[in-house]
């Protein structure tokens, strides 16, 4: 029996969307690394990283490398936050999760609040139901 271990490192954000400001800040746009689906008009058509990591990417991998469904997910910093949230919300998809120095409560910090509000709008206010998925 041949066993293949595959490690996939997806990019942190879509590239080349030509959205005003996508290259201006490390918090928004091309270097953001927040794994949720944006709801704000400016970002919502392209910044669907939660859906990409949970649906599109696994489908692409399975087309080329059919597997038995035993997958793991990991990440660092905001990627660690994403890995934790994705694994906890989708326990049937992931056999393991690793988070390295994860930001476990982005809505508690100034930068996290700014980013969450920028991508998710008013639903990102801590305590409101719209923030629950993340």
C-alpha positions in Angstrom: 0.0 0.0 0.0 1.3 3.4 -0.9 0.7 6.3 1.5 1.1 9.8 0.3 1.2 12.7 2.7 0.3 16.0 1.1 0.9 19.4 2.6 -0.9 22.3 1.0 -0.1 25.9 1.9 -2.8 28.1 0.3 -2.2 31.8 -0.1 -3.6 34.1 2.6 -5.9 36.1 0.3 -7.0 36.3 -3.3 -4.5 38.2 -5.5 -5.1 40.6 -8.4 -8.7 41.5 -7.7 -8.0 45.2 -8.4 -10.0 46.3 -5.4 -9.1 49.9 -4.3 -6.8 49.6 -1.3 -6.1 45.9 -1.5 -2.3 46.5 -1.5 -2.3 49.4 1.0 -2.4 47.6 4.3 -1.4 44.4 5.9 -4.8 44.1 7.5 -6.9 44.3 4.4 -6.5 42.9 0.9 -3.7 40.8 -0.4 -2.0 40.1 2.9 -4.9 39.9 5.3 -5.0 36.2 6.3 -8.5 36.3 7.9 -10.4 33.1 7.1 -13.9 34.2 6.9 -16.3 35.2 4.1 -16.5 39.0 3.8 -19.9 40.6 3.8 -18.9 44.2 3.0 -19.6 45.3 -0.5 -16.0 46.1 -1.4 -14.7 42.7 -0.4 -17.6 40.2 -0.5 -17.2 39.0 -4.1 -13.6 37.9 -3.7 -12.7 37.5 -0.1 -14.4 34.3 0.8 -11.5 32.5 2.4 -13.7 30.4 4.8 -15.5 28.9 1.8 -12.3 28.5 -0.1 -10.6 26.6 2.7 -13.6 24.5 3.6 -15.1 23.8 0.2 -13.2 24.8 -2.9 -9.6 23.8 -1.9 -10.6 20.3 -0.6 -12.5 19.7 -3.8 -9.5 20.7 -5.9 -7.2 18.5 -3.8 -9.6 15.5 -4.0 -9.7 15.8 -7.8 -6.0 15.3 -8.1 -5.3 13.2 -4.9 -8.4 11.2 -4.0 -8.2 10.4 -0.3 -10.1 8.8 2.6 -11.2 12.1 4.0 -8.7 12.1 6.9 -7.4 15.6 6.7 -5.8 18.0 9.2 -5.6 21.7 9.3 -3.1 24.1 10.8 -2.2 27.8 10.8 -0.2 30.5 12.5 -1.4 33.7 14.1 -4.7 34.7 12.3 -4.2 31.5 10.3 -4.2 29.6 13.6 -7.5 31.4 14.5 -8.8 30.3 11.1 -7.7 26.7 11.6 -9.3 26.5 15.0 -12.6 28.0 13.9 -12.7 25.9 10.7 -11.9 22.6 12.5 -14.4 23.3 15.4 -17.2 24.3 13.0 -16.5 21.3 10.7 -15.4 18.4 12.9 -16.5 15.8 10.3 -13.9 17.1 7.9 -10.8 17.3 10.1 -9.0 14.6 12.0 -6.6 17.0 13.6 -6.0 20.8 14.1 -2.9 22.6 15.0 -2.7 26.3 15.8 0.7 28.1 16.3 0.4 31.3 18.3 -3.2 31.8 17.3 -5.1 35.0 17.8 -7.9 33.4 19.6 -10.0 36.5 20.2 -9.5 39.0 17.4 -12.6 41.0 18.3 -10.9 42.0 21.6 -8.0 43.9 20.0 -8.0 47.2 18.2 -6.6 45.8 14.9 -9.0 42.9 15.0 -12.0 45.1 15.6 -10.9 47.3 12.7 -10.4 44.4 10.3 -13.5 42.5 11.3 -15.6 45.7 10.9 -13.9 46.4 7.6 -14.7 43.0 6.2 -17.9 42.1 8.0 -19.4 45.6 8.8 -21.6 46.2 11.8 -22.2 42.5 12.2 -18.6 42.2 13.5 -19.4 44.1 16.7 -18.6 41.7 19.6 -21.7 40.2 21.1 -23.9 40.5 18.0 -25.1 37.3 16.4 -23.4 38.0 13.0 -20.0 37.5 14.5 -20.8 34.0 15.9 -19.4 32.1 12.9 -15.9 33.5 13.5 
